[in-house]
Amino acid sequence: MLSQLISNAENLQKLSLEYSNFVELPNEIKDLRNLEELNLQCKNSLNEMLAKEIIKLKYLKKLNLSSNKLTKLPKELGILFHIQELNLSNNLLTTLPKSTANLRNLQKLDLHNNKFIDQPKRIGYLINLKELYLSDNKLTKLRKEIKYLVNLQKLDLSFNELAEFPEEIINLINLKELNLDNNQLTELPKEIGKLINLQKLNLNSNKLTELPKEMWNLINLQELHLYYNQLIELPKEIGNLINLQVLNIKSNELNKLPKEIGNLINLQNLELNDVPLEELPKEIGNLINLKKLSLNYEKLSELPKEVINLINLQELDFHDSQMTGLPNEILNFVNLQILHFQDTQLSKLPKGIGNLLNLQILYLQDNQLTELPKEIGNLINLQVLNLWKNELIELPKEIGNLLNLQILYLQDNQLTELPKEIGNLINLKILYLDNNKLSKLPKEIGNLTNLQLLNLWRNELASLPKEIGNLIHLEFVYIDYHLSISNYAYEYFGDTLSLNNKNLSQLPCDIINVNLRSMRELDISHNQLTEIPPFLSQLKNLKKLNVHTNPLQTLPNTIWTLPLLEEVIVDNNIIPNIYKEIKSTFKRIQLNPFNDQDNTFSYRNNVTDLEKHVILNLITFSKQNYPLTNEELIENVVNSNKIWQILLIKKTD
């Protein structure tokens, strides 16, 4: 098939065969003289001989051979004179063929995650190279030839074993992005200041203790990442980086910031997590374009009043600090969307929390809150609220105003009840209530029809409201043993679950948990069920449902939406109540009288019984075969036997 398609596509310019499983390329592929882009990523069967065939496509501009377990490349690689992008990442290469030096038009070369212990020798000849990726190898040094790549703009050397800053890099004056993350660097040369076009510099996870003052001449820097080093101070010259937008210095040993940090008026993201700061300079208030500020350390107990000027803040992270209250200045950040204030000494939320009308995510876990102000209900844009591990006894009814809330964590508190307004949270998808003291749930919890996860473990619930059965999108339910299906000596063999004759008045809601999703047959006959919960519609693989000998009057309409349902066994009184719905849903309905004692169908040979126990085919177009209406047929026939099997044939079958 592929050969035929290719033979009819002489003018094809792009061909992607990624993740395909063929073992050899069709001969016709070499005739695609106009092919410019070929993607063979993750083919895993590509060998050197196959690579030779590919290289015959001499007009290729982009070639992706990544994730193919290649250990070597053919020398013919060098005839791809037009190649501009070559992706050889995620292979097992240790060297490149000499002919690589001929690829003078190459602009992007990706060699990350291979087995190079030394920089490939011929790279220095690729004078038009703009992007070079050598991360995730075993490089301990670079060859001096790299200095000839004067057009290089992006160089990634992260996740190698470089112990010294490669001095050859200093000649790459057009470099805009340099990534040296996760190496063994202990210092930087002063010549780094010559890389005047550098816009992004990554030095994370090294062993730097200080930075050369010449580095602060890089006035075009927009991003500087220094986290997980051993820096003990920042010089005042950092204030020269007036174009800096991102500064990440978390997990260092700084105990103060220079006041010149306030010169970075274009800064948008300042990361100071896990830095032992005892205070912030008042000049922090000059950073009026700051959108994200992260700082957490146990010695930090207050903020300078000047932070009130940071009116453009959208994300603020103060977790794991010694603050006992939410600073008043924070309550003026009307553009705030994300607030982290977890793992502090917070015992009370101020009423002003309600001013943060744009807040979408609020983390307050692991604090000492005993109550929430009613103003929490003003946060109508809130989507995530985390109150895990506090001392809350009750929730204000205003919690019901958070109509956009999707995730609510309330576990490990002291809640004894929930307000009925919890039922207003119709967009809620995840609700954790475990490890509280709840003795009952409001029936309004049944309104949370978008709920996908509900955790009620370790409470004091004797029962669950029947309305919980309305949660038709539940996927995970966690309840205590006495409420769980595990409390019943049920039989589950392969894909059949039997809960018959268990004196059930309500189905355990964890019946829909994922571990039971493969269920094809469910027997809940001979119980005390007065209704079947709509959430059974989550059992998408169910083919057979047995509900007879229960005080049921009808079945929920959601049952008929089960895509594989073929058989339902019910008492005769139910059939008139469900007939209209199943008639509109299914192409054909067949009723068979059912003998519960031997689990068989009741067929008899005399004519009288055959008339009573006829196998009734309710097909719309066969109506003229009967003198009675469908409703009359049902009423007369179903009353002749107590239990009936309904066989269903969908309209789409």
N, C-alpha and C positions, 0 to 999 in steps of 0.2 A: 504493500500500500504506500509506504513512504517513498520507495523508489519511483513509483508511478507519479506521485505528486511532484517530486523533485524534477523528474524528466519533463514535466509540463510547466516548469517555472523558471525558464531561462533568465528572466529579468529580476529574479528574487534578490532583494538587497539585505534582508534581515531573516535569520533562521535561529529559532530557539528550540533546542532539544534537551533542555535541562531535566534532570531526574528521569530520563528515559532509560530503558533497559535493554536496548539492542547491543549486540556484541561487536558489530562492525558497521562502519558507515557504508551506505549504498555507493556503488561506483559512480552513480550519476551526480553525486555531490561535487565531484571535481570539475564538472562541466558548468557549475554556477559561476560563471566568470564575472558576474556583476555583484556577487555576494560581498557585502561590506561588514556585516556583523554576524558572528556565530557564537552561540551560547551552548556549551556542553557541560555546564556546572553539575557536579554531583552525579556524574554518570557512573563512576566507580569501576568501569570496565575498560577505561581508556588506557591503552598501552603505547609503547614507543612507536610500534609499527603503524598503529592507527593515527598517532600524532603526525607521522610522516605524510599520510594522505591529506590531513587537514592543511598542512603547510603548503600543499600544491595550490591552495586558494590564495594566490599571490596578491590579490587586490583587497584582501581583508584589511579593515581599519580597526575593528574591535574583535578580540578573541577572548573568550572566557573558558579556561580549562581548570577552574578551581574545584577542589574536593574530588580528585580523581585518583589519589594514591600514587601519583607519578613520582618516580625516583630519579628520572633523568629525562632530558628533552633531546630530540634529534638535532644534529648539527645543521640540518636544513632550515632550522628556525630563522636563520639570518636572511633568507630570501623574501621574507615578508616585509619588503621595503616600505609598504604603505601603512603598516600597522601603527596605530596611534594609542590604543589602549590594550594592555595585555594583563589578564588576571590569572595568576598562577598560585593563588593563595590556597591554604589548606591542602597541601600535598606533602611529599616526603623528599623534596629537593634539597641537595647539599651544594649544588653548583649549577652554573649555567654554561651552555656551550659557547665556545669562542665566537661563533658567528653572531651572538647577541649584539656584539659591537656594531653590526651593520644596521641595526634598527634605528637609524638616525632620525626618523620621524616620530618615534615613540614619545608620548607626552605623559602617559600614566602607566606605572608598573607596580603591580600589587604582588608582593612575595610574602605576605604575613602568614604566620603559622606554617613554617616549613622547618627544615633541619639545618639551616645555615649556622655554622660556627664562625664564619668569616664573611665579610662583605663580598658578594660576587665580584670577581676581578674586572669584568668588562663594563660595569655600570658607568664608569667614568667617561666612556665614549658616547653615551646617550645624551648629547649636549642639549637636546630640546626637551628633555624630561622636565615636567612641571610638578608631578606628584610621584612620590616614592614611598611605598609602605613596606617596612621591614620588621614590624612588630611580631612578638611571639616567636622569636628564634633564640639562638644561643650566642648572640654576638657579644664579644668582649671588647672589640675595638672596630674602627672603620679604617679602610684604606685611604691613603692620601688622594687617590684619584677622584674621590667624591667631590673634591673642591672644584673640579671642572664643570660641575652641574650648575652653572651660574644662572640658569633659568628656573631652577627649582623653587617652587612656592610652598609645597607641603612635604614635610618629612616626618615620618612616624617611625620612631625607634623604641617604642614602649615595650615593656615586658621582655627585656633582654638582660644582659649581665655586664653592662658598661659600668666600670668603676671610675672612669675619668671622662670628663666632657670632651668629645672628639674635637680637637682643635681645627680639623679640616672644615668643620661646619662654618667657621667664622668667615670664610670666603663666599658663602652663599648669601649675598647681600639682597637678593630678591625674595628671600624666604619670608612667607607670611604666617605659616603655621609650623610649629616645632613641638613634637610630642616625645618627651623622654620619661614618661611615667614608668614606675616600677623597674628601676635600675638600681645601681649601687653607688650613685654619685654622692660624694662628700663635699664637693665644692664646685664653683663655676669660675671660669677664667674671666678676667676683666674685659677681655676682647668681646665678650658676648654683647657688649654695648654697641658693637659695629653693625649688628643686625637691625638696622634702623627701620626696616619695613615690616618687622615682625608685628603681627596683630594678635596672635594666640600662642601662648607659651605654657606647656604642661610639664610640670616637674613633680607631680604627686608621687608619694611613696618612694622617696629616696632617703638619703642620710645627710641632708644639708643642715648645717648649723648656722651659717650666715650667707649673705648675698653680697656680691661686689657692688660698690656704689655706682660703677659704670652701667650696671643693669638698668638703673633708673633713667638712663638716657633714651630708653626705648619708648619714646613719646607716642608712637602709633599703636602701642599695645591696647587691645580691647578686652582681652581675657588673660588673666594670670592665675594659674592653679598651682598651689604650693602645699596642699594638705598632706598629712602624714609625713612630716619631716621633723627636724629637731631645732627649728629656728627659735632663738631666744629674744630677738628683737627685730623690728622693722625700722630702718633709718628714716629720718625726716624727708630724704629725697624721694620717698615713695609718692610724695605730693606732686612730683613732676609728671606723673602719668595721667594727665588730665583727660585723656580719651578712654581711660579704663572704664569698662562696663561691668565686668565680673572679676571679683577678687575672692579667691577661696584660700584661706589660710587655716582651716580647721585642723585640729589635732597637731598643734605645735606647742612650744613652751613659752609663748609670749605672755608677759604679765601686764603689759600695757601697750597702748597704741599711740603713735606720735600724733600730735594735734594736727599735723599736716595732712592727715587722712581726710580732713575736711575740704582739701583742695580738689578731691576727686568728684567734681560736681556732676559728671556724667555716669557715675557708678549706679548700676541698677540692681546688682546682686552682691551682697557682702556676707560671706560664710565664715563664722567665727566659732563654730561648735567645738567643744572640747579644747578650748584655749583658756588657761587659768587667769582670765582677766578679773580684776577686782572692781574695776570701774571703766566707764567709757569716757573719752574726752568730750567736752561740750561741743566741740567742732563737728561731732557726728551729725549735729542738726543742720549742717550745711549741705548734706547729701540729699537735696530736695527731689532728685530723680530716682531715689532708691525705691525698688519695688519688692525686694526680698532681703530680709535681715534675719540671720540665724546666729544666735549666741546662747550658749548654755554652759554654765559652770557654777559649782556650788558656792563659790565665794561672791558671786554677783548678786547683790541684794536690792539694788535700785538703779534707776536710769536718770541721766541728766535731763533736766526739764526741757532742754533744747530739742529733744527727740520729737516734740510736738510739731516741729516743722516738717516732719517726714510724711506729708499728706498724701503722697503717691504710693505709699506702701500697700502691697497686695498680699504679701505673705510675711508672717512674723513668727519666729521660733524662739521661745524662751524656755524650752523644757529642761528639766533637771537643774533648776536654779534654786536659790534660797529665798525667793520672793514669796511673801506670805499673802500678798494681795495683788490683784491686777492693777498695774499702774494707771492712774487716771489719764495719763497722756495717750495710752493705747485706745481709750474710748473715743478719741477724736479722729482715729484713722478710718474715716468713712468709706475709703476705697478698699479696705481690708477684705480679702476673700478667704484666706487661710490663716488660722491662728493656732499655734502649738503652745499650750501652757500646761503640759502634763508633767507629772513627777516633780511637783514643787511642793510648797507648804500651803497651798491655797485652801482656805476654809470657807470662803464666802465669795460669791460672784456679785459685783456691784450691779445696781439697776441699769447703769449706763451701758451694760453689755447690749442692751436693746438698741443702742445707737448704730451698731455695726450692721446696717441693713443689707450690705452686699456680701456678708459672710456666707461662704459656701461649705467650709470645712472647719470644724471646731473640735480640737483635741484637749480634753480636760481630765483624762484618765490618771489614776494613781495620785489623787489628791485627798483632801479631807472635807469635801463638800457634804453638808448635811441637808441642804435645800437648794432649790433653784428659784431665782426671782421670776415673777410672772412675766417680766419684760423679755424673757427668753423667747416668748411667743412672737416677738417682733421680727425675729430672724427668718423672714418668710422665704429667703433664697437658700437656706441651709439645706445641704444634701447629705452631709455626714456629721453625726454628733457622737462623740466618744466620751462616755461618763463612767467607764469601767473602773472598778476598784475605788469607789468613794464611800461615803456614809449616808447616802440618800435614803430617807424613810418614805418619802412620797414625791410625786411629780405634780407640778401645777397643771391645772386643766388647760392652760394656755399652750401646753406642749402640742395640743391638737391643731394649732395654727400653722405648724410647720409642714405645709402641704407638699413641699418639694423634697422632703426628707426621704432618702433612700436607704440609709444605713444608720442604725441606732444601737449603740453598745451600752447596756445597762447592767451587765453582769457584775457580781461581787459588790453588791450594795445591801441595803437593809429594807428594801421595798416590801411592804405588806399588801399593797393593792395598786392597781393601775387606774387612772381616771378613764371614764368611758370615752373621753375625747381622743384617746389613743386610736380609736377607730376612724378618725378623720384622716389619718396618714395614709392615704390611698396609694401613694407612690412608693411606700416602704417595701424594700426587697429583702433586707436582712435585719433581724431583730434578735438580740442576745439578752435574755432575762435570767440566765442561770445563776445559781448561788445567791438567791434572795430569800425572802420569807413570804412569798405570795401564797395565799390560801385559796384564792379564786381569781379567775380572769373575767373581765367584763365581756358580755356577749358581743359587744361592738368589735371585738378583735376579729370577728368574722368578716368585717368590712375590708380587711387588708388583703384584697384579692390578688395583689401583685407580689405578695410575700413569697420568697423562694427558700429562705432559711429561717427556722424558728427554733431557738434553744431555750428549753424550760427546765433543764436539769436542776436538781438539788433545790427544790422549793417545797412548799407544804401543800401542794395541790392534791385534793382528794378526787377531783374529777375535772374534766375539761368541758367548756360549754359546747353544745352541739353545733353552734355556729362556726366552730373551727373547721367544720367540714366544708365550708364555702371557699376555703383557701385553695383554689384550683390550680395554682401555679407552684405550690410547695414542692420542693425537691429534697430538702433535708429537714428532718424533725428530730429533736433530741428531747426526750421526756424520761421521767423516772420510771423505774422498773414496774411499779404497780399500775401505771397507766399505759405501759408499753405492750406491744404485741408479744414481747418476751415473757410476760406474766402468764400467758396462756400456753397450755400444752398443745401448741399447734403442730401440724404436720406439713413439712415443706420438702417435697421430693422433686428434685430437678426444677421443673417449671410449674409445679402444682402446689398451691397453698390451701390447706383445709383448716377452717376455724368453725366447723359445724358443731352444733350442740354444745356451745360454751357459755350459754346463758348471757350472751352479750346484749346490752341495751344500746351500746354505742361502739362503733369501730375504732380501734386504736389508730390515732392519726399517723403513727410512724409506719403504718402499713405501706405507705407510698415511698419510703426511703429507697435510695438508689440500689441497695443490695437486694431489694425485692422487685426491681423494675423488670427483670427478665420473666416474671410470672406470666404464664399463659392461661392458667385456670385458677379460679378463686371460688371456693365453696364456703359460704357463710350462712348456709341453711340451718333451720332448727335453732334459732336464737330469738331474742326479744327486740330486734331492731324495728324501730318505728319509721326510720328513714335511712336512706343510703346517702352518704355524704358526697357532694359533687366532686371532692378532690380525687375520687377514684378515677376520674378522667385522666390522671397522671400515669396510670398503668397502661402505657401505650402499646404493650405487647399482649394485652389480655385478649384471649379468644373466647373463653367460656366463663360465664358468671352464673353461679347458683345461689339464689336468694330465697328459695321457697321456704314455707313454714316460718314466716316472720310476720308480725302484725303490721305489714306494709300496706299502704294504699296506692302508692305509685313509685316510680323511679325517676331520678333527676334527668332532665334532658341531656345533660353533659355525658351521660353514659353512652348515648347513641353516637357521640362524636369519636369514640374509640376506634381507631383506624382498622384494627384487625378483628374486631368483635364479630363472632359468627353465631354464638349460641348463648341464650339466656333462659334459665329455668325459674319460673315464677308460679305463685298461686293464681288461681283462676280469677280472683276478684280484682287483680291488678290490670289484667289485659284490657278491659274497656277504657281504663284511664290512660293507658300508654299507646293505645292503638293509633290515634291521630298523629302522634309524633313519629312513630316508627313507620307509618305508612308514607309520610312525606320524606323520610330519610332514606328508606330502602326500596330497592327495585322489587324485591320479592320477600314475603314473610310466610314461613311455613310453621304451622302449629302441630305439635305431636303430643298426645297424652303421655304422661310420665308416671311410672310406678316407682314410688320412692323406696319401697321395701327392698326391691332387688335392683334398683337403679337402672331399670329398663323401661322401654316404651310399651304401653298397654294395647296390644293388638289382639282382637278376638275374631273368630271365624264366622259367627252368625251375622246375618244381615242387619238385625236390629242394633247390635253393638257397633257394627261397622258404621252405621249411620250416625251413631252418637259419637263415636271416636274417630271420625273421619280425619284424615290428614288434610288440613285446610290450607289451600294455597290462596293467599290473599293477593291476587294480582289484579291490578286495576282493569286491564283489558279483558279479563275473564269474568267480569261481573255478570254478564248476561247468562252465564251457565247456572246461576242461582236465582230462584224467585224472590229471595229476600235481599234486603240491603246488607251492606257489609256490617253495619252496626248490629242488625238483627241476627245475622249469622254468628257473630262473635258472642252475643248474649246467649243464644241457644246452645252453641257448641261448647263454649268454655264451661258452662254450668254443668256439663255432663261429666267433667273430671276435675278433681281438685287442683292438680299440679300439671303444668304444661311446659313443654320445651318449645322455645321460639328459635327457629333457624332464620338467619338473616342473610340476605344477599344485597350488597350495596348497588346503588344505581350505576356506579362507575365500573363495576365488574363485568 
